[in-house]
């Protein structure tokens, strides 16, 4: 079975760095002036999406949209982490690459901890992000209104 890029990035720092440079050249990752407003905006959007997820889960009829909003809650929190390191990303893979490059097996600085809390990203969290992305795709593009057989791991 062929490995996904994120699996390679977790295992191979050299490949992670070369892919990072390539994403920068292509404009998928750009250096952004770090601003508290950008970080706070992403965190507020993540919280907003999570509140929607919780309310939607109460109505089983719309669990497909609960999956979509849960994914975007994770995604906006991830964008806030990217902004903490001074980056802006153009797609989901680029975001995941920045998260792995900047946070995998590394602690945050004190001012970063104050902004988003004590976070360390390990392989399990990266796997959860990728799984959520897959469920979001299924929920967004499926013709079914109610998803069945999906893991409902979105609580908070």
Secondary structure as UniProt FT lines:
FT   HELIX           5..11
FT   HELIX           13..25
FT   TURN            26..27
FT   STRAND          29..31
FT   HELIX           36..57
FT   HELIX           60..62
FT   HELIX           63..84
FT   TURN            85..86
FT   STRAND          87..89
FT   HELIX           92..103
FT   HELIX           110..116
FT   HELIX           123..141
//
